[in-house]
């Protein structure tokens, strides 16, 4: 996942909260290029819901310019447990 948005609008915090609310696993962090990257794992319907939220909603003060989702694959077992922010 790579989301291009304005940093400094608590995007990571809201993403972590929303991921936990949906029950998906993963992480999110800011990049030096002013984007947000991360990984999401979980049931396909919940991952789809998280991707829609990342593409269209985000944090209340964010402006999402673009969302890219790459390296998508089916996994047989979760590789990440919980949802958190990386620095």
N, CA, C and O atoms as a printed pandas DataFrame, in Angstrom:
     atom_number atom_name residue_name chain_id  residue_number  x_coord  y_coord  z_coord
0              1         N          UNK        A               1    0.856   -1.171    0.000
1              2        CA          UNK        A               1    0.000    0.000    0.000
2              3         C          UNK        A               1    0.892    1.221    0.000
3              4         O          UNK        A               1    1.905    1.259    0.699
4              5         N          UNK        A               2    0.528    2.195   -0.763
5              6        CA          UNK        A               2    1.225    3.470   -0.767
6              7         C          UNK        A               2    0.171    4.542   -0.973
7              8         O          UNK        A               2   -0.476    4.583   -2.019
8              9         N          UNK        A               3   -0.005    5.400    0.003
9             10        CA          UNK        A               3   -1.016    6.446   -0.061
10            11         C          UNK        A               3   -0.317    7.793   -0.068
11            12         O          UNK        A               3    0.498    8.081    0.808
12            13         N          UNK        A               4   -0.632    8.611   -1.051
13            14        CA          UNK        A               4   -0.046    9.946   -1.140
14            15         C          UNK        A               4   -1.028   10.939   -0.525
15            16         O          UNK        A               4   -2.115   11.157   -1.060
16            17         N          UNK        A               5   -0.648   11.528    0.580
17            18        CA          UNK        A               5   -1.539   12.469    1.262
18            19         C          UNK        A               5   -0.693   13.498    2.003
19            20         O          UNK        A               5    0.536   13.424    2.008
20            21         N          UNK        A               6   -1.356   14.440    2.614
21            22        CA          UNK        A               6   -0.665   15.459    3.401
22            23         C          UNK        A               6   -0.305   14.860    4.757
23            24         O          UNK        A               6   -1.175   14.353    5.465
24            25         N          UNK        A               7    0.957   14.918    5.112
25            26        CA          UNK        A               7    1.405   14.384    6.396
26            27         C          UNK        A               7    1.183   15.441    7.474
27            28         O          UNK        A               7    1.189   16.641    7.199
28            29         N          UNK        A               8    0.991   14.981    8.686
29            30        CA          UNK        A               8    0.769   15.902    9.792
30            31         C          UNK        A               8   -0.705   16.020   10.120
31            32         O          UNK        A               8   -1.124   16.935   10.829
32            33         N          UNK        A               9   -1.486   15.089    9.600
33            34        CA          UNK        A               9   -2.931   15.140    9.839
34            35         C          UNK        A               9   -3.390   13.871   10.566
35            36         O          UNK        A               9   -4.550   13.472   10.467
36            37         N          UNK        A              10   -2.463   13.248   11.296
37            38        CA          UNK        A              10   -2.745   12.051   12.099
38            39         C          UNK        A              10   -3.211   10.863   11.254
39            40         O          UNK        A              10   -3.960   10.014   11.737
40            41         N          UNK        A              11   -2.771   10.803    9.996
41            42        CA          UNK        A              11   -3.203    9.726    9.108
42            43         C          UNK        A              11   -2.836    8.356    9.665
43            44         O          UNK        A              11   -3.649    7.432    9.625
44            45         N          UNK        A              12   -1.609    8.216   10.187
45            46        CA          UNK        A              12   -1.188    6.919   10.732
46            47         C          UNK        A              12   -2.060    6.509   11.910
47            48         O          UNK        A              12   -2.486    5.357   11.990
48            49         N          UNK        A              13   -2.330    7.431   12.818
49            50        CA          UNK        A              13   -3.132    7.112   13.988
50            51         C          UNK        A              13   -4.539    6.640   13.585
51            52         O          UNK        A              13   -5.037    5.638   14.098
52            53         N          UNK        A              14   -5.166    7.372   12.665
53            54        CA          UNK        A              14   -6.500    6.979   12.215
54            55         C          UNK        A              14   -6.470    5.659   11.447
55            56         O          UNK        A              14   -7.405    4.863   11.541
56            57         N          UNK        A              15   -5.396    5.427   10.688
57            58        CA          UNK        A              15   -5.270    4.169    9.963
58            59         C          UNK        A              15   -5.135    3.011   10.932
59            60         O          UNK        A              15   -5.777    1.975   10.759
60            61         N          UNK        A              16   -4.306    3.177   11.948
61            62        CA          UNK        A              16   -4.152    2.135   12.967
62            63         C          UNK        A              16   -5.484    1.863   13.657
63            64         O          UNK        A              16   -5.871    0.707   13.826
64            65         N          UNK        A              17   -6.181    2.914   14.052
65            66        CA          UNK        A              17   -7.491    2.742   14.712
66            67         C          UNK        A              17   -8.480    2.024   13.805
67            68         O          UNK        A              17   -9.199    1.131   14.253
68            69         N          UNK        A              18   -8.521    2.410   12.531
69            70        CA          UNK        A              18   -9.476    1.789   11.609
70            71         C          UNK        A              18   -9.112    0.326   11.339
71            72         O          UNK        A              18   -9.991   -0.532   11.249
72            73         N          UNK        A              19   -7.818    0.051   11.212
73            74        CA          UNK        A              19   -7.382   -1.331   11.033
74            75         C          UNK        A              19   -7.787   -2.212   12.207
75            76         O          UNK        A              19   -8.247   -3.338   12.017
76            77         N          UNK        A              20   -7.614   -1.697   13.414
77            78        CA          UNK        A              20   -8.019   -2.447   14.606
78            79         C          UNK        A              20   -9.531   -2.627   14.650
79            80         O          UNK        A              20  -10.019   -3.696   15.018
80            81         N          UNK        A              21  -10.273   -1.592   14.277
81            82        CA          UNK        A              21  -11.734   -1.668   14.261
82            83         C          UNK        A              21  -12.214   -2.754   13.293
83            84         O          UNK        A              21  -13.147   -3.497   13.598
84            85         N          UNK        A              22  -11.573   -2.838   12.130
85            86        CA          UNK        A              22  -11.954   -3.845   11.139
86            87         C          UNK        A              22  -11.455   -5.241   11.497
87            88         O          UNK        A              22  -11.974   -6.240   10.999
88            89         N          UNK        A              23  -10.449   -5.302   12.360
89            90        CA          UNK        A              23   -9.884   -6.592   12.731
90            91         C          UNK        A              23   -8.854   -7.115   11.739
91            92         O          UNK        A              23   -8.605   -8.318   11.669
92            93         N          UNK        A              24   -8.248   -6.193   10.961
93            94        CA          UNK        A              24   -7.177   -6.612   10.055
94            95         C          UNK        A              24   -5.840   -6.459   10.766
95            96         O          UNK        A              24   -5.747   -5.789   11.795
96            97         N          UNK        A              25   -4.828   -7.070   10.224
97            98        CA          UNK        A              25   -3.484   -7.007   10.777
98            99         C          UNK        A              25   -2.604   -6.221    9.827
99           100         O          UNK        A              25   -2.850   -6.188    8.622
100          101         N          UNK        A              26   -1.572   -5.584   10.376
101          102        CA          UNK        A              26   -0.655   -4.869    9.508
102          103         C          UNK        A              26    0.056   -3.743   10.199
103          104         O          UNK        A              26    0.133   -3.679   11.426
104          105         N          UNK        A              27    0.579   -2.847    9.377
105          106        CA          UNK        A              27    1.328   -1.701    9.889
106          107         C          UNK        A              27    1.229   -0.552    8.897
107          108         O          UNK        A              27    0.844   -0.731    7.741
108          109         N          UNK        A              28    1.590    0.636    9.384
109          110        CA          UNK        A              28    1.575    1.853    8.579
110          111         C          UNK        A              28    2.716    2.751    9.042
111          112         O          UNK        A              28    3.047    2.778   10.227
112          113         N          UNK        A              29    3.324    3.495    8.095
113          114        CA          UNK        A              29    4.367    4.460    8.484
114          115         C          UNK        A              29    4.496    5.535    7.416
115          116         O          UNK        A              29    4.134    5.329    6.257
116          117         N          UNK        A              30    5.017    6.682    7.825
117          118        CA          UNK        A              30    5.294    7.781    6.911
118          119         C          UNK        A              30    6.604    7.506    6.188
119          120         O          UNK        A              30    7.479    6.815    6.711
120          121         N          UNK        A              31    6.735    8.058    4.968
121          122        CA          UNK        A              31    7.995    7.978    4.245
122          123         C          UNK        A              31    8.601    9.379    4.151
123          124         O          UNK        A              31    7.928   10.375    4.416
124          125         N          UNK        A              32    9.836    9.440    3.784
125          126        CA          UNK        A              32   10.505   10.737    3.600
126          127         C          UNK        A              32    9.964   11.487    2.383
127          128         O          UNK        A              32   10.161   12.696    2.259
128          129         N          UNK        A              33    9.287   10.775    1.491
129          130        CA          UNK        A              33    8.726   11.386    0.289
130          131         C          UNK        A              33    7.355   12.012    0.535
131          132         O          UNK        A              33    6.742   12.540   -0.392
132          133         N          UNK        A              34    6.873   11.957    1.767
133          134        CA          UNK        A              34    5.583   12.554    2.091
134          135         C          UNK        A              34    4.401   11.652    1.817
135          136         O          UNK        A              34    3.270   12.115    1.676
136          137         N          UNK        A              35    4.671   10.354    1.740
137          138        CA          UNK        A              35    3.584    9.402    1.548
138          139         C          UNK        A              35    3.459    8.517    2.778
139          140         O          UNK        A              35    4.254    8.614    3.713
140          141         N          UNK        A              36    2.477    7.675    2.764
141          142        CA          UNK        A              36    2.268    6.704    3.830
142          143         C          UNK        A              36    2.329    5.328    3.185
143          144         O          UNK        A              36    1.691    5.090    2.160
144          145         N          UNK        A              37    3.102    4.415    3.791
145          146        CA          UNK        A              37    3.158    3.053    3.283
146          147         C          UNK        A              37    2.730    2.100    4.381
147          148         O          UNK        A              37    2.690    2.470    5.555
148          149         N          UNK        A              38    2.413    0.877    3.999
149          150        CA          UNK        A              38    2.042   -0.096    4.997
150          151         C          UNK        A              38    1.704   -1.427    4.394
151          152         O          UNK        A              38    1.883   -1.656    3.198
152          153         N          UNK        A              39    1.215   -2.298    5.233
153          154        CA          UNK        A              39    0.812   -3.629    4.828
154          155         C          UNK        A              39   -0.461   -3.982    5.581
155          156         O          UNK        A              39   -0.614   -3.647    6.756
156          157         N          UNK        A              40   -1.369   -4.659    4.894
157          158        CA          UNK        A              40   -2.629   -5.085    5.500
158          159         C          UNK        A              40   -2.829   -6.561    5.205
159          160         O          UNK        A              40   -2.651   -7.001    4.070
160          161         N          UNK        A              41   -3.198   -7.325    6.224
161          162        CA          UNK        A              41   -3.500   -8.745    6.078
162          163         C          UNK        A              41   -4.805   -9.043    6.797
163          164         O          UNK        A              41   -5.116   -8.435    7.821
164          165         N          UNK        A              42   -5.563   -9.982    6.252
165          166        CA          UNK        A              42   -6.800  -10.396    6.901
166          167         C          UNK        A              42   -7.756  -10.994    5.890
167          168         O          UNK        A              42   -7.381  -11.250    4.746
168          169         N          UNK        A              43   -8.997  -11.219    6.314
169          170        CA          UNK        A              43  -10.000  -11.768    5.405
170          171         C          UNK        A              43  -10.191  -10.831    4.208
171          172         O          UNK        A              43  -10.198   -9.611    4.373
172          173         N          UNK        A              44  -10.345  -11.396    3.006
173          174        CA          UNK        A              44  -10.451  -10.564    1.803
174          175         C          UNK        A              44  -11.481   -9.445    1.881
175          176         O          UNK        A              44  -11.227   -8.345    1.391
176          177         N          UNK        A              45  -12.631   -9.699    2.483
177          178        CA          UNK        A              45  -13.650   -8.648    2.560
178          179         C          UNK        A              45  -13.210   -7.501    3.459
179          180         O          UNK        A              45  -13.511   -6.341    3.176
180          181         N          UNK        A              46  -12.504   -7.813    4.533
181          182        CA          UNK        A              46  -12.018   -6.772    5.442
182          183         C          UNK        A              46  -10.848   -5.992    4.824
183          184         O          UNK        A              46  -10.743   -4.779    5.002
184          185         N          UNK        A              47   -9.981   -6.690    4.104
185          186        CA          UNK        A              47   -8.873   -6.010    3.413
186          187         C          UNK        A              47   -9.446   -5.071    2.358
187          188         O          UNK        A              47   -8.969   -3.948    2.198
188          189         N          UNK        A              48  -10.463   -5.525    1.643
189          190        CA          UNK        A              48  -11.113   -4.682    0.632
190          191         C          UNK        A              48  -11.718   -3.438    1.271
191          192         O          UNK        A              48  -11.612   -2.339    0.727
192          193         N          UNK        A              49  -12.351   -3.615    2.428
193          194        CA          UNK        A              49  -12.943   -2.479    3.150
194          195         C          UNK        A              49  -11.865   -1.496    3.618
195          196         O          UNK        A              49  -12.062   -0.282    3.564
196          197         N          UNK        A              50  -10.722   -2.027    4.078
197          198        CA          UNK        A              50   -9.620   -1.174    4.513
198          199         C          UNK        A              50   -9.058   -0.404    3.329
199          200         O          UNK        A              50   -8.758    0.783    3.453
200          201         N          UNK        A              51   -8.909   -1.056    2.186
201          202        CA          UNK        A              51   -8.397   -0.383    0.988
202          203         C          UNK        A              51   -9.337    0.741    0.558
203          204         O          UNK        A              51   -8.874    1.810    0.159
204          205         N          UNK        A              52  -10.622    0.521    0.630
205          206        CA          UNK        A              52  -11.592    1.567    0.274
206          207         C          UNK        A              52  -11.454    2.748    1.227
207          208         O          UNK        A              52  -11.482    3.899    0.792
208          209         N          UNK        A              53  -11.307    2.479    2.513
209          210        CA          UNK        A              53  -11.149    3.546    3.509
210          211         C          UNK        A              53   -9.865    4.331    3.234
211          212         O          UNK        A              53   -9.865    5.561    3.283
212          213         N          UNK        A              54   -8.770    3.619    2.946
213          214        CA          UNK        A              54   -7.496    4.279    2.665
214          215         C          UNK        A              54   -7.563    5.124    1.396
215          216         O          UNK        A              54   -6.906    6.161    1.304
216          217         N          UNK        A              55   -8.340    4.693    0.434
217          218        CA          UNK        A              55   -8.440    5.388   -0.854
218          219         C          UNK        A              55   -9.332    6.614   -0.804
219          220         O          UNK        A              55   -9.104    7.583   -1.528
220          221         N          UNK        A              56  -10.360    6.576    0.057
221          222        CA          UNK        A              56  -11.392    7.610   -0.009
222          223         C          UNK        A              56  -11.631    8.401    1.271
223          224         O          UNK        A              56  -12.169    9.507    1.219
224          225         N          UNK        A              57  -11.243    7.854    2.412
225          226        CA          UNK        A              57  -11.615    8.492    3.686
226          227         C          UNK        A              57  -10.383    9.018    4.416
227          228         O          UNK        A              57  -10.163   10.228    4.470
228          229         N          UNK        A              58   -9.591    8.129    4.968
229          230        CA          UNK        A              58   -8.407    8.543    5.725
230          231         C          UNK        A              58   -8.770    9.305    6.982
231          232         O          UNK        A              58   -9.878    9.175    7.502
232          233         N          UNK        A              59   -7.835   10.099    7.466
233          234        CA          UNK        A              59   -8.108   10.897    8.666
234          235         C          UNK        A              59   -8.961   12.103    8.285
235          236         O          UNK        A              59   -8.983   12.510    7.123
236          237         N          UNK        A              60   -9.669   12.679    9.269
237          238        CA          UNK        A              60  -10.577   13.793    8.964
238          239         C          UNK        A              60   -9.914   14.973    8.253
239          240         O          UNK        A              60  -10.565   15.642    7.451
240          241         N          UNK        A              61   -8.643   15.242    8.526
241          242        CA          UNK        A              61   -7.977   16.397    7.924
242          243         C          UNK        A              61   -7.123   16.047    6.713
243          244         O          UNK        A              61   -6.448   16.914    6.159
244          245         N          UNK        A              62   -7.147   14.788    6.298
245          246        CA          UNK        A              62   -6.279   14.388    5.191
246          247         C          UNK        A              62   -6.887   14.722    3.831
247          248         O          UNK        A              62   -8.102   14.850    3.675
248          249         N          UNK        A              63   -6.002   14.856    2.870
249          250        CA          UNK        A              63   -6.397   14.972    1.469
250          251         C          UNK        A              63   -5.661   13.852    0.746
251          252         O          UNK        A              63   -4.437   13.890    0.621
252          253         N          UNK        A              64   -6.393   12.870    0.278
253          254        CA          UNK        A              64   -5.782   11.722   -0.380
254          255         C          UNK        A              64   -5.709   12.006   -1.872
255          256         O          UNK        A              64   -6.735   12.163   -2.535
256          257         N          UNK        A              65   -4.494   12.069   -2.393
257          258        CA          UNK        A              65   -4.293   12.322   -3.810
258          259         C          UNK        A              65   -4.305   11.033   -4.626
259          260         O          UNK        A              65   -4.776   11.010   -5.763
260          261         N          UNK        A              66   -3.780    9.957   -4.030
261          262        CA          UNK        A              66   -3.651    8.713   -4.772
262          263         C          UNK        A              66   -3.420    7.573   -3.786
263          264         O          UNK        A              66   -2.771    7.762   -2.757
264          265         N          UNK        A              67   -3.941    6.411   -4.092
265          266        CA          UNK        A              67   -3.667    5.212   -3.302
266          267         C          UNK        A              67   -3.276    4.094   -4.262
267          268         O          UNK        A              67   -3.984    3.826   -5.232
268          269         N          UNK        A              68   -2.169    3.458   -3.995
269          270        CA          UNK        A              68   -1.687    2.354   -4.820
270          271         C          UNK        A              68   -1.559    1.117   -3.939
271          272         O          UNK        A              68   -1.023    1.182   -2.833
272          273         N          UNK        A              69   -2.047    0.016   -4.433
273          274        CA          UNK        A              69   -1.955   -1.247   -3.707
274          275         C          UNK        A              69   -1.201   -2.230   -4.594
275          276         O          UNK        A              69   -1.667   -2.576   -5.680
276          277         N          UNK        A              70   -0.047   -2.676   -4.138
277          278        CA          UNK        A              70    0.820   -3.538   -4.936
278          279         C          UNK        A              70    1.180   -4.792   -4.154
279          280         O          UNK        A              70    0.937   -4.886   -2.951
280          281         N          UNK        A              71    1.752   -5.734   -4.847
281          282        CA          UNK        A              71    2.220   -6.986   -4.232
282          283         C          UNK        A              71    1.114   -7.722   -3.494
283          284         O          UNK        A              71    1.361   -8.350   -2.465
284          285         N          UNK        A              72   -0.104   -7.647   -4.014
285          286        CA          UNK        A              72   -1.217   -8.348   -3.382
286          287         C          UNK        A              72   -1.099   -9.840   -3.660
287          288         O          UNK        A              72   -0.810  -10.256   -4.782
288          289         N          UNK        A              73   -1.328  -10.636   -2.621
289          290        CA          UNK        A              73   -1.279  -12.084   -2.776
290          291         C          UNK        A              73   -2.096  -12.740   -1.677
291          292         O          UNK        A              73   -2.331  -12.160   -0.616
292          293         N          UNK        A              74   -2.514  -13.937   -1.952
293          294        CA          UNK        A              74   -3.232  -14.740   -0.965
294          295         C          UNK        A              74   -2.196  -15.428   -0.087
295          296         O          UNK        A              74   -1.225  -15.998   -0.584
296          297         N          UNK        A              75   -2.411  -15.369    1.219
297          298        CA          UNK        A              75   -1.509  -16.047    2.153
298          299         C          UNK        A              75   -2.306  -17.075    2.937
299          300         O          UNK        A              75   -3.490  -16.877    3.210
300          301         N          UNK        A              76   -1.660  -18.164    3.295
301          302        CA          UNK        A              76   -2.363  -19.225    4.015
302          303         C          UNK        A              76   -2.389  -18.985    5.521
303          304         O          UNK        A              76   -3.227  -19.540    6.232
304          305         N          UNK        A              77   -1.471  -18.158    5.998
305          306        CA          UNK        A              77   -1.367  -17.899    7.436
306          307         C          UNK        A              77   -0.920  -16.455    7.635
307          308         O          UNK        A              77   -0.047  -15.967    6.916
308          309         N          UNK        A              78   -1.517  -15.770    8.610
309          310        CA          UNK        A              78   -1.135  -14.388    8.889
310          311         C          UNK        A              78    0.336  -14.296    9.271
311          312         O          UNK        A              78    0.838  -15.097   10.059
312          313         N          UNK        A              79    1.014  -13.314    8.703
313          314        CA          UNK        A              79    2.425  -13.088    8.993
314          315         C          UNK        A              79    2.607  -11.969   10.009
315          316         O          UNK        A              79    3.687  -11.816   10.580
316          317         N          UNK        A              80    1.554  -11.185   10.236
317          318        CA          UNK        A              80    1.575  -10.052   11.160
318          319         C          UNK        A              80    0.390  -10.217   12.117
319          320         O          UNK        A              80   -0.699  -10.613   11.699
320          321         N          UNK        A              81    0.601   -9.921   13.367
321          322        CA          UNK        A              81   -0.484   -9.999   14.347
322          323         C          UNK        A              81   -0.705   -8.625   14.937
323          324         O          UNK        A              81    0.230   -8.005   15.442
324          325         N          UNK        A              82   -1.938   -8.143   14.876
325          326        CA          UNK        A              82   -2.273   -6.824   15.357
326          327         C          UNK        A              82   -2.041   -5.772   14.275
327          328         O          UNK        A              82   -1.600   -6.093   13.171
328          329         N          UNK        A              83   -2.338   -4.526   14.596
329          330        CA          UNK        A              83   -2.117   -3.432   13.653
330          331         C          UNK        A              83   -1.403   -2.320   14.400
331          332         O          UNK        A              83   -1.845   -1.895   15.468
332          333         N          UNK        A              84   -0.296   -1.849   13.836
333          334        CA          UNK        A              84    0.476   -0.827   14.538
334          335         C          UNK        A              84    1.111    0.190   13.618
335          336         O          UNK        A              84    1.042    0.081   12.394
336          337         N          UNK        A              85    1.730    1.177   14.230
337          338        CA          UNK        A              85    2.452    2.226   13.523
338          339         C          UNK        A              85    3.935    1.957   13.639
339          340         O          UNK        A              85    4.448    1.660   14.717
340          341         N          UNK        A              86    4.611    2.065   12.516
341          342        CA          UNK        A              86    6.077    1.922   12.499
342          343         C          UNK        A              86    6.688    3.295   12.282
343          344         O          UNK        A              86    6.071    4.171   11.676
344          345         N          UNK        A              87    7.907    3.478   12.781
345          346        CA          UNK        A              87    8.591    4.761   12.672
346          347         C          UNK        A              87    9.903    4.603   11.939
347          348         O          UNK        A              87   10.625    5.581   11.749
